[in-house]
Amino acid sequence: MKGAAGIAVAVLLAAAVAQAARHVAQPLVQVNVSRAAGTQAEVVVAIDPANDEVLLAGSNTIAPELSETFARVYGSTDGGATWTSEPGPPAAPVAGKRRCNYGDPAVAIDRSSRQYYAFLARPCLSDLAKVAEHEDVLPISLQVASRAGADGSWRTVSVFPTRPARLDDKPAIVVDVNLAGPHPNRVYVAWSRITLAEPKGSEEPLIQVVLSHSDDYGATWSKPVLVSDRSSEGSIFASVAIGGGGDVYVAWIDSTRNIWLDRSVDGGDRFGADVLADVAPALANERCAKDGLSIPAQRRRCITSAPLDRRQPREPSRARLRDV
């Protein structure tokens, strides 16, 4: 979508969610949240479970002049009526080398109002311009920034070291907000781990969904565990949700349009067998208009077939998936 006219992030979704949480029937008002040049895309939003007036959002940002940060972070403390709009949290160095926020944001807030912002980090473009043939372009690694509240300062760490032949993609993040559960305030992040070194007998990169968790508010992260069983089809667009008993549910779609679901009953340490939940009508940009996935607000990109688990903490342990 480079070169497209600037598109402002709207707060329509956030306002709808916040109003539903307050059970107040009010007309929806679209607010220019981003107030930034270029195109803002892949928007995410979270509500503070302790105060539904506090919202956290993020987006990719695409503008020709950017070379340092390709994401933005937005915050509201009045239910979405007004917002702050800033460049995304700074990336942490990797192996002593400077890194920049490369986008693909995911956001969450825990019961103590601590905010989390997951994103991809890679070498800054200004640094790559000094390197012959972009030899330092990889790895692209997952990082998570956290702050004590809406007014706090971001602290960023790498989730897990990434080898040169591996890169991370499309994170999703969630907090177990059930304080009576086995892992209260545990933070989970799921993403696609792409191994570029060709597996034996394969001509395609290995793309698998993995998950890691943190019990110290994002300061350190567990070694990623494998979620997806199948290595022959790429596993992308992971989403993660927590059941009322602390079970961890991860959903994703593969390159053949199958939507999968898996569950961990031990806090994300091990996962069972993948369950086929549905088949998507199309992948992103694939016959989108013909298959009815185009909407007036996003005709050029259409709707991506990304599975979302809409589980609520107190619901019984039966997953609900929606292909969006």
Short mmCIF file of the C-alpha atoms (twelve columns), coordinates in Angstrom:
data_MODEL
# 
_entry.id   MODEL 
# 
loop_
_atom_site.group_PDB 
_atom_site.id 
_atom_site.type_symbol 
_atom_site.label_atom_id 
_atom_site.label_alt_id 
_atom_site.label_comp_id 
_atom_site.label_asym_id 
_atom_site.label_seq_id 
_atom_site.Cartn_x 
_atom_site.Cartn_y 
_atom_site.Cartn_z 
_atom_site.pdbx_PDB_model_num 
ATOM 1   C CA . MET A 1   0.000   0.000   0.000  1 
ATOM 2   C CA . LYS A 2   2.986   2.313   -0.360 1 
ATOM 3   C CA . GLY A 3   2.114   5.495   -2.164 1 
ATOM 4   C CA . ALA A 4   -1.533  5.340   -1.146 1 
ATOM 5   C CA . ALA A 5   -3.153  8.463   0.187  1 
ATOM 6   C CA . GLY A 6   -2.840  8.953   3.937  1 
ATOM 7   C CA . ILE A 7   -5.383  6.986   5.897  1 
ATOM 8   C CA . ALA A 8   -6.101  7.993   9.480  1 
ATOM 9   C CA . VAL A 9   -6.762  5.378   12.117 1 
ATOM 10  C CA . ALA A 10  -10.355 5.656   13.300 1 
ATOM 11  C CA . VAL A 11  -11.544 4.886   16.789 1 
ATOM 12  C CA . LEU A 12  -14.843 3.423   15.631 1 
ATOM 13  C CA . LEU A 13  -13.904 -0.084  16.782 1 
ATOM 14  C CA . ALA A 14  -12.485 1.063   20.095 1 
ATOM 15  C CA . ALA A 15  -15.508 3.216   20.803 1 
ATOM 16  C CA . ALA A 16  -17.848 0.355   20.010 1 
ATOM 17  C CA . VAL A 17  -16.023 -2.029  22.329 1 
ATOM 18  C CA . ALA A 18  -15.772 0.507   25.134 1 
ATOM 19  C CA . GLN A 19  -19.456 1.385   24.895 1 
ATOM 20  C CA . ALA A 20  -20.445 -2.267  24.879 1 
ATOM 21  C CA . ALA A 21  -18.380 -2.783  28.014 1 
ATOM 22  C CA . ARG A 22  -20.248 0.082   29.730 1 
ATOM 23  C CA . HIS A 23  -23.619 -1.123  28.393 1 
ATOM 24  C CA . VAL A 24  -24.430 2.413   27.322 1 
ATOM 25  C CA . ALA A 25  -26.295 2.977   24.051 1 
ATOM 26  C CA . GLN A 26  -24.577 5.972   22.511 1 
ATOM 27  C CA . PRO A 27  -24.073 7.002   18.881 1 
ATOM 28  C CA . LEU A 28  -20.659 6.059   17.513 1 
ATOM 29  C CA . VAL A 29  -18.348 8.910   16.600 1 
ATOM 30  C CA . GLN A 30  -15.272 8.425   14.419 1 
ATOM 31  C CA . VAL A 31  -12.209 10.176  15.790 1 
ATOM 32  C CA . ASN A 32  -8.948  10.822  13.922 1 
ATOM 33  C CA . VAL A 33  -6.664  8.899   16.277 1 
ATOM 34  C CA . SER A 34  -3.387  8.832   14.363 1 
ATOM 35  C CA . ARG A 35  -3.052  12.432  13.153 1 
ATOM 36  C CA . ALA A 36  0.035   11.306  11.220 1 
ATOM 37  C CA . ALA A 37  1.305   11.391  7.662  1 
ATOM 38  C CA . GLY A 38  1.220   8.325   5.473  1 
ATOM 39  C CA . THR A 39  -0.910  5.205   5.711  1 
ATOM 40  C CA . GLN A 40  -1.824  3.600   9.030  1 
ATOM 41  C CA . ALA A 41  -2.793  -0.071  8.795  1 
ATOM 42  C CA . GLU A 42  -3.164  -3.339  10.740 1 
ATOM 43  C CA . VAL A 43  -4.766  -1.577  13.700 1 
ATOM 44  C CA . VAL A 44  -5.025  -3.281  17.110 1 
ATOM 45  C CA . VAL A 45  -6.758  -2.081  20.287 1 
ATOM 46  C CA . ALA A 46  -7.076  -3.194  23.922 1 
ATOM 47  C CA . ILE A 47  -9.167  -2.060  26.896 1 
ATOM 48  C CA . ASP A 48  -7.876  -1.849  30.465 1 
ATOM 49  C CA . PRO A 49  -9.815  -4.578  32.371 1 
ATOM 50  C CA . ALA A 50  -9.627  -2.442  35.527 1 
ATOM 51  C CA . ASN A 51  -10.811 0.792   33.866 1 
ATOM 52  C CA . ASP A 52  -12.658 0.709   30.560 1 
ATOM 53  C CA . GLU A 53  -11.955 4.405   29.995 1 
ATOM 54  C CA . VAL A 54  -8.312  3.506   29.316 1 
ATOM 55  C CA . LEU A 55  -7.532  2.247   25.792 1 
ATOM 56  C CA . LEU A 56  -4.291  1.246   24.099 1 
ATOM 57  C CA . ALA A 57  -3.916  0.912   20.321 1 
ATOM 58  C CA . GLY A 58  -1.229  0.505   17.695 1 
ATOM 59  C CA . SER A 59  -0.769  0.434   13.935 1 
ATOM 60  C CA . ASN A 60  1.744   -0.018  11.185 1 
ATOM 61  C CA . THR A 61  2.674   3.300   9.641  1 
ATOM 62  C CA . ILE A 62  3.871   3.678   6.056  1 
ATOM 63  C CA . ALA A 63  5.420   6.967   4.949  1 
ATOM 64  C CA . PRO A 64  8.270   7.607   2.474  1 
ATOM 65  C CA . GLU A 65  10.366  9.567   4.978  1 
ATOM 66  C CA . LEU A 66  10.434  6.849   7.640  1 
ATOM 67  C CA . SER A 67  13.645  4.970   8.384  1 
ATOM 68  C CA . GLU A 68  13.527  4.410   12.142 1 
ATOM 69  C CA . THR A 69  10.049  3.378   13.332 1 
ATOM 70  C CA . PHE A 70  7.329   1.765   11.222 1 
ATOM 71  C CA . ALA A 71  4.666   1.667   13.927 1 
ATOM 72  C CA . ARG A 72  2.664   4.029   16.103 1 
ATOM 73  C CA . VAL A 73  1.146   3.748   19.566 1 
ATOM 74  C CA . TYR A 74  -2.068  5.469   20.663 1 
ATOM 75  C CA . GLY A 75  -3.554  5.943   24.117 1 
ATOM 76  C CA . SER A 76  -6.814  7.233   25.536 1 
ATOM 77  C CA . THR A 77  -7.929  7.767   29.139 1 
ATOM 78  C CA . ASP A 78  -11.435 9.046   28.361 1 
ATOM 79  C CA . GLY A 79  -13.020 6.101   26.587 1 
ATOM 80  C CA . GLY A 80  -11.730 7.052   23.148 1 
ATOM 81  C CA . ALA A 81  -12.891 10.675  23.002 1 
ATOM 82  C CA . THR A 82  -9.307  11.951  22.785 1 
ATOM 83  C CA . TRP A 83  -6.039  10.184  22.023 1 
ATOM 84  C CA . THR A 84  -2.294  10.569  22.209 1 
ATOM 85  C CA . SER A 85  -0.443  9.591   19.020 1 
ATOM 86  C CA . GLU A 86  3.276   8.812   19.070 1 
ATOM 87  C CA . PRO A 87  5.884   6.680   17.294 1 
ATOM 88  C CA . GLY A 88  5.873   3.094   18.524 1 
ATOM 89  C CA . PRO A 89  8.007   1.995   21.484 1 
ATOM 90  C CA . PRO A 90  11.747  1.917   20.783 1 
ATOM 91  C CA . ALA A 91  13.325  -1.433  19.968 1 
ATOM 92  C CA . ALA A 92  15.991  -2.994  22.172 1 
ATOM 93  C CA . PRO A 93  19.451  -3.744  20.731 1 
ATOM 94  C CA . VAL A 94  20.051  -7.294  19.483 1 
ATOM 95  C CA . ALA A 95  23.529  -8.778  19.975 1 
ATOM 96  C CA . GLY A 96  24.799  -5.267  20.658 1 
ATOM 97  C CA . LYS A 97  23.433  -3.897  17.382 1 
ATOM 98  C CA . ARG A 98  20.861  -1.138  17.097 1 
ATOM 99  C CA . ARG A 99  17.357  -2.157  16.067 1 
ATOM 100 C CA . CYS A 100 14.216  -0.257  15.059 1 
ATOM 101 C CA . ASN A 101 10.494  -0.905  15.502 1 
ATOM 102 C CA . TYR A 102 9.391   -2.594  12.266 1 
ATOM 103 C CA . GLY A 103 5.670   -2.810  13.044 1 
ATOM 104 C CA . ASP A 104 3.134   -5.662  13.217 1 
ATOM 105 C CA . PRO A 105 1.895   -4.425  16.616 1 
ATOM 106 C CA . ALA A 106 -0.135  -6.385  19.152 1 
ATOM 107 C CA . VAL A 107 -1.373  -4.835  22.415 1 
ATOM 108 C CA . ALA A 108 -2.725  -5.962  25.795 1 
ATOM 109 C CA . ILE A 109 -3.370  -4.572  29.307 1 
ATOM 110 C CA . ASP A 110 -3.341  -6.556  32.557 1 
ATOM 111 C CA . ARG A 111 -5.386  -6.215  35.770 1 
ATOM 112 C CA . SER A 112 -2.791  -3.880  37.295 1 
ATOM 113 C CA . SER A 113 -3.156  -1.549  34.261 1 
ATOM 114 C CA . ARG A 114 0.297   -2.446  32.929 1 
ATOM 115 C CA . GLN A 115 0.338   -2.046  29.168 1 
ATOM 116 C CA . TYR A 116 2.082   -4.326  26.644 1 
ATOM 117 C CA . TYR A 117 3.028   -3.630  23.023 1 
ATOM 118 C CA . ALA A 118 4.499   -6.493  20.963 1 
ATOM 119 C CA . PHE A 119 6.215   -5.734  17.650 1 
ATOM 120 C CA . LEU A 120 8.883   -6.861  15.205 1 
ATOM 121 C CA . ALA A 121 12.390  -5.403  15.373 1 
ATOM 122 C CA . ARG A 122 14.980  -5.298  12.633 1 
ATOM 123 C CA . PRO A 123 18.013  -3.214  11.591 1 
ATOM 124 C CA . CYS A 124 17.146  0.448   10.980 1 
ATOM 125 C CA . LEU A 125 17.043  1.521   7.338  1 
ATOM 126 C CA . SER A 126 19.518  4.306   8.017  1 
ATOM 127 C CA . ASP A 127 21.992  1.664   9.210  1 
ATOM 128 C CA . LEU A 128 21.301  -0.633  6.267  1 
ATOM 129 C CA . ALA A 129 22.219  2.162   3.874  1 
ATOM 130 C CA . LYS A 130 25.760  1.902   5.216  1 
ATOM 131 C CA . VAL A 131 25.973  -1.879  4.815  1 
ATOM 132 C CA . ALA A 132 26.891  -3.505  1.516  1 
ATOM 133 C CA . GLU A 133 23.950  -5.367  -0.028 1 
ATOM 134 C CA . HIS A 134 21.944  -5.186  3.188  1 
ATOM 135 C CA . GLU A 135 23.922  -8.056  4.694  1 
ATOM 136 C CA . ASP A 136 22.566  -7.233  8.169  1 
ATOM 137 C CA . VAL A 137 18.883  -7.264  7.202  1 
ATOM 138 C CA . LEU A 138 18.169  -10.390 9.284  1 
ATOM 139 C CA . PRO A 139 17.122  -11.480 11.775 1 
ATOM 140 C CA . ILE A 140 13.705  -9.918  12.270 1 
ATOM 141 C CA . SER A 141 12.915  -10.661 15.893 1 
ATOM 142 C CA . LEU A 142 9.945   -10.346 18.213 1 
ATOM 143 C CA . GLN A 143 10.137  -7.810  21.026 1 
ATOM 144 C CA . VAL A 144 7.672   -6.709  23.718 1 
ATOM 145 C CA . ALA A 145 7.564   -3.286  25.336 1 
ATOM 146 C CA . SER A 146 5.746   -2.734  28.630 1 
ATOM 147 C CA . ARG A 147 4.958   0.208   30.884 1 
ATOM 148 C CA . ALA A 148 3.384   0.555   34.319 1 
ATOM 149 C CA . GLY A 149 0.418   2.539   33.030 1 
ATOM 150 C CA . ALA A 150 -0.787  4.984   30.407 1 
ATOM 151 C CA . ASP A 151 1.731   7.613   31.579 1 
ATOM 152 C CA . GLY A 152 4.679   5.270   32.112 1 
ATOM 153 C CA . SER A 153 7.853   4.872   30.087 1 
ATOM 154 C CA . TRP A 154 8.294   1.899   27.789 1 
ATOM 155 C CA . ARG A 155 10.772  -0.867  28.636 1 
ATOM 156 C CA . THR A 156 11.534  -3.195  25.712 1 
ATOM 157 C CA . VAL A 157 13.046  -6.688  25.692 1 
ATOM 158 C CA . SER A 158 13.521  -9.387  23.060 1 
ATOM 159 C CA . VAL A 159 11.200  -12.329 23.611 1 
ATOM 160 C CA . PHE A 160 13.798  -14.938 22.685 1 
ATOM 161 C CA . PRO A 161 17.082  -14.887 20.753 1 
ATOM 162 C CA . THR A 162 16.587  -15.347 17.029 1 
ATOM 163 C CA . ARG A 163 19.146  -17.177 14.893 1 
ATOM 164 C CA . PRO A 164 20.344  -15.540 11.654 1 
ATOM 165 C CA . ALA A 165 18.469  -18.105 9.532  1 
ATOM 166 C CA . ARG A 166 15.202  -17.443 11.362 1 
ATOM 167 C CA . LEU A 167 12.775  -14.546 11.524 1 
ATOM 168 C CA . ASP A 168 9.593   -13.795 13.455 1 
ATOM 169 C CA . ASP A 169 6.270   -12.568 12.068 1 
ATOM 170 C CA . LYS A 170 2.728   -11.525 13.060 1 
ATOM 171 C CA . PRO A 171 2.633   -11.637 16.868 1 
ATOM 172 C CA . ALA A 172 -0.496  -11.810 19.024 1 
ATOM 173 C CA . ILE A 173 -0.497  -11.058 22.753 1 
ATOM 174 C CA . VAL A 174 -2.899  -11.663 25.642 1 
ATOM 175 C CA . VAL A 175 -2.868  -11.469 29.447 1 
ATOM 176 C CA . ASP A 176 -4.613  -13.960 31.753 1 
ATOM 177 C CA . VAL A 177 -6.764  -11.463 33.674 1 
ATOM 178 C CA . ASN A 178 -8.521  -14.138 35.755 1 
ATOM 179 C CA . LEU A 179 -6.944  -13.495 39.174 1 
ATOM 180 C CA . ALA A 180 -8.497  -16.693 40.575 1 
ATOM 181 C CA . GLY A 181 -6.887  -18.841 37.880 1 
ATOM 182 C CA . PRO A 182 -3.611  -20.780 38.018 1 
ATOM 183 C CA . HIS A 183 -1.557  -18.100 36.218 1 
ATOM 184 C CA . PRO A 184 -2.934  -14.626 37.045 1 
ATOM 185 C CA . ASN A 185 -1.397  -11.797 35.005 1 
ATOM 186 C CA . ARG A 186 0.722   -14.243 32.967 1 
ATOM 187 C CA . VAL A 187 1.429   -12.677 29.568 1 
ATOM 188 C CA . TYR A 188 1.344   -14.884 26.472 1 
ATOM 189 C CA . VAL A 189 2.625   -14.058 23.006 1 
ATOM 190 C CA . ALA A 190 2.128   -16.261 19.938 1 
ATOM 191 C CA . TRP A 191 3.674   -15.702 16.519 1 
ATOM 192 C CA . SER A 192 4.941   -17.304 13.319 1 
ATOM 193 C CA . ARG A 193 8.563   -18.424 13.447 1 
ATOM 194 C CA . ILE A 194 10.068  -18.687 9.960  1 
ATOM 195 C CA . THR A 195 13.204  -20.761 9.424  1 
ATOM 196 C CA . LEU A 196 14.829  -19.777 6.156  1 
ATOM 197 C CA . ALA A 197 17.247  -22.719 6.006  1 
ATOM 198 C CA . GLU A 198 15.396  -25.227 3.845  1 
ATOM 199 C CA . PRO A 199 14.298  -28.347 5.733  1 
ATOM 200 C CA . LYS A 200 15.500  -31.607 4.245  1 
ATOM 201 C CA . GLY A 201 13.382  -32.473 1.220  1 
ATOM 202 C CA . SER A 202 11.600  -29.116 1.171  1 
ATOM 203 C CA . GLU A 203 11.943  -26.116 -1.102 1 
ATOM 204 C CA . GLU A 204 9.919   -23.770 1.118  1 
ATOM 205 C CA . PRO A 205 10.805  -22.040 4.392  1 
ATOM 206 C CA . LEU A 206 9.536   -23.709 7.552  1 
ATOM 207 C CA . ILE A 207 6.748   -21.553 9.063  1 
ATOM 208 C CA . GLN A 208 5.446   -22.655 12.465 1 
ATOM 209 C CA . VAL A 209 3.329   -21.093 15.208 1 
ATOM 210 C CA . VAL A 210 5.086   -20.874 18.558 1 
ATOM 211 C CA . LEU A 211 4.197   -19.422 21.970 1 
ATOM 212 C CA . SER A 212 6.119   -17.921 24.880 1 
ATOM 213 C CA . HIS A 213 4.991   -16.521 28.234 1 
ATOM 214 C CA . SER A 214 6.188   -14.160 30.955 1 
ATOM 215 C CA . ASP A 215 5.446   -14.164 34.693 1 
ATOM 216 C CA . ASP A 216 7.431   -11.033 35.566 1 
ATOM 217 C CA . TYR A 217 5.484   -8.402  33.617 1 
ATOM 218 C CA . GLY A 218 7.424   -8.854  30.397 1 
ATOM 219 C CA . ALA A 219 10.950  -8.652  31.847 1 
ATOM 220 C CA . THR A 220 11.868  -12.208 30.805 1 
ATOM 221 C CA . TRP A 221 10.208  -14.764 28.518 1 
ATOM 222 C CA . SER A 222 10.081  -18.554 28.427 1 
ATOM 223 C CA . LYS A 223 11.643  -20.574 25.637 1 
ATOM 224 C CA . PRO A 224 9.087   -20.739 22.785 1 
ATOM 225 C CA . VAL A 225 7.126   -23.973 22.478 1 
ATOM 226 C CA . LEU A 226 5.786   -25.340 19.210 1 
ATOM 227 C CA . VAL A 227 2.006   -25.035 18.799 1 
ATOM 228 C CA . SER A 228 1.300   -26.104 15.198 1 
ATOM 229 C CA . ASP A 229 1.842   -29.768 14.333 1 
ATOM 230 C CA . ARG A 230 2.103   -29.501 10.555 1 
ATOM 231 C CA . SER A 231 5.329   -28.288 9.014  1 
ATOM 232 C CA . SER A 232 4.299   -28.792 5.380  1 
ATOM 233 C CA . GLU A 233 1.878   -25.830 5.308  1 
ATOM 234 C CA . GLY A 234 2.883   -22.369 6.464  1 
ATOM 235 C CA . SER A 235 1.180   -21.344 9.722  1 
ATOM 236 C CA . ILE A 236 0.358   -17.630 9.885  1 
ATOM 237 C CA . PHE A 237 -1.890  -15.059 11.592 1 
ATOM 238 C CA . ALA A 238 -1.760  -16.610 15.056 1 
ATOM 239 C CA . SER A 239 -4.219  -15.464 17.709 1 
ATOM 240 C CA . VAL A 240 -4.239  -16.391 21.393 1 
ATOM 241 C CA . ALA A 241 -6.907  -16.370 24.113 1 
ATOM 242 C CA . ILE A 242 -7.314  -17.610 27.690 1 
ATOM 243 C CA . GLY A 243 -10.157 -19.779 29.032 1 
ATOM 244 C CA . GLY A 244 -11.791 -19.399 32.422 1 
ATOM 245 C CA . GLY A 245 -9.695  -22.198 33.905 1 
ATOM 246 C CA . GLY A 246 -6.428  -20.837 32.529 1 
ATOM 247 C CA . ASP A 247 -6.355  -22.994 29.399 1 
ATOM 248 C CA . VAL A 248 -4.475  -21.350 26.512 1 
ATOM 249 C CA . TYR A 249 -6.089  -21.413 23.056 1 
ATOM 250 C CA . VAL A 250 -4.158  -20.584 19.890 1 
ATOM 251 C CA . ALA A 251 -5.739  -20.316 16.433 1 
ATOM 252 C CA . TRP A 252 -4.109  -19.716 13.040 1 
ATOM 253 C CA . ILE A 253 -4.550  -20.199 9.298  1 
ATOM 254 C CA . ASP A 254 -2.267  -22.092 6.935  1 
ATOM 255 C CA . SER A 255 -1.330  -21.628 3.285  1 
ATOM 256 C CA . THR A 256 -4.106  -23.995 2.176  1 
ATOM 257 C CA . ARG A 257 -6.749  -21.820 3.930  1 
ATOM 258 C CA . ASN A 258 -7.379  -24.270 6.767  1 
ATOM 259 C CA . ILE A 259 -8.098  -22.630 10.126 1 
ATOM 260 C CA . TRP A 260 -6.628  -24.549 13.068 1 
ATOM 261 C CA . LEU A 261 -7.102  -24.472 16.837 1 
ATOM 262 C CA . ASP A 262 -4.963  -25.959 19.596 1 
ATOM 263 C CA . ARG A 263 -5.110  -25.884 23.398 1 
ATOM 264 C CA . SER A 264 -2.678  -26.036 26.303 1 
ATOM 265 C CA . VAL A 265 -3.951  -27.101 29.733 1 
ATOM 266 C CA . ASP A 266 -0.678  -26.413 31.565 1 
ATOM 267 C CA . GLY A 267 -0.176  -22.702 31.043 1 
ATOM 268 C CA . GLY A 268 1.344   -22.858 27.581 1 
ATOM 269 C CA . ASP A 269 4.113   -25.374 28.300 1 
ATOM 270 C CA . ARG A 270 2.689   -28.062 25.995 1 
ATOM 271 C CA . PHE A 271 -0.005  -28.212 23.327 1 
ATOM 272 C CA . GLY A 272 -2.156  -31.095 22.095 1 
ATOM 273 C CA . ALA A 273 -3.163  -32.139 18.605 1 
ATOM 274 C CA . ASP A 274 -4.298  -29.440 16.175 1 
ATOM 275 C CA . VAL A 275 -8.044  -29.319 15.522 1 
ATOM 276 C CA . LEU A 276 -9.396  -28.218 12.134 1 
ATOM 277 C CA . ALA A 277 -11.949 -25.518 12.923 1 
ATOM 278 C CA . ASP A 278 -12.944 -24.246 9.475  1 
ATOM 279 C CA . VAL A 279 -11.763 -23.424 5.965  1 
ATOM 280 C CA . ALA A 280 -11.429 -19.782 4.943  1 
ATOM 281 C CA . PRO A 281 -13.064 -18.686 1.668  1 
ATOM 282 C CA . ALA A 282 -9.851  -16.977 0.527  1 
ATOM 283 C CA . LEU A 283 -6.530  -15.617 1.701  1 
ATOM 284 C CA . ALA A 284 -5.733  -11.903 1.738  1 
ATOM 285 C CA . ASN A 285 -5.849  -10.312 -1.735 1 
ATOM 286 C CA . GLU A 286 -6.948  -13.641 -3.249 1 
ATOM 287 C CA . ARG A 287 -10.173 -13.178 -5.268 1 
ATOM 288 C CA . CYS A 288 -11.329 -10.884 -2.472 1 
ATOM 289 C CA . ALA A 289 -13.971 -8.991  -4.444 1 
ATOM 290 C CA . LYS A 290 -15.413 -12.158 -5.974 1 
ATOM 291 C CA . ASP A 291 -15.598 -13.902 -2.618 1 
ATOM 292 C CA . GLY A 292 -17.260 -10.944 -0.929 1 
ATOM 293 C CA . LEU A 293 -14.356 -10.050 1.364  1 
ATOM 294 C CA . SER A 294 -14.049 -6.477  0.131  1 
ATOM 295 C CA . ILE A 295 -15.563 -3.686  2.247  1 
ATOM 296 C CA . PRO A 296 -15.986 0.003   1.314  1 
ATOM 297 C CA . ALA A 297 -13.396 1.150   3.864  1 
ATOM 298 C CA . GLN A 298 -10.668 -1.169  2.568  1 
ATOM 299 C CA . ARG A 299 -11.333 -2.138  -1.057 1 
ATOM 300 C CA . ARG A 300 -7.659  -2.309  -2.024 1 
ATOM 301 C CA . ARG A 301 -6.608  -4.696  0.732  1 
ATOM 302 C CA . CYS A 302 -9.896  -6.476  1.523  1 
ATOM 303 C CA . ILE A 303 -10.440 -8.464  4.689  1 
ATOM 304 C CA . THR A 304 -7.689  -10.855 5.710  1 
ATOM 305 C CA . SER A 305 -8.755  -14.359 6.684  1 
ATOM 306 C CA . ALA A 306 -7.338  -14.220 10.200 1 
ATOM 307 C CA . PRO A 307 -8.907  -16.390 12.919 1 
ATOM 308 C CA . LEU A 308 -9.860  -14.762 16.205 1 
ATOM 309 C CA . ASP A 309 -10.786 -16.611 19.394 1 
ATOM 310 C CA . ARG A 310 -13.362 -14.441 21.175 1 
ATOM 311 C CA . ARG A 311 -13.212 -16.347 24.447 1 
ATOM 312 C CA . GLN A 312 -14.137 -14.493 27.646 1 
ATOM 313 C CA . PRO A 313 -12.479 -15.437 30.970 1 
ATOM 314 C CA . ARG A 314 -15.648 -16.804 32.609 1 
ATOM 315 C CA . GLU A 315 -17.064 -18.707 29.659 1 
ATOM 316 C CA . PRO A 316 -17.079 -22.529 29.708 1 
ATOM 317 C CA . SER A 317 -14.200 -24.278 27.990 1 
ATOM 318 C CA . ARG A 318 -15.685 -24.398 24.503 1 
ATOM 319 C CA . ALA A 319 -13.840 -22.354 21.901 1 
ATOM 320 C CA . ARG A 320 -15.597 -20.006 19.537 1 
ATOM 321 C CA . LEU A 321 -13.838 -19.094 16.338 1 
ATOM 322 C CA . ARG A 322 -14.808 -16.451 13.836 1 
ATOM 323 C CA . ASP A 323 -13.255 -16.174 10.380 1 
ATOM 324 C CA . VAL A 324 -12.821 -12.454 9.691  1 
# 
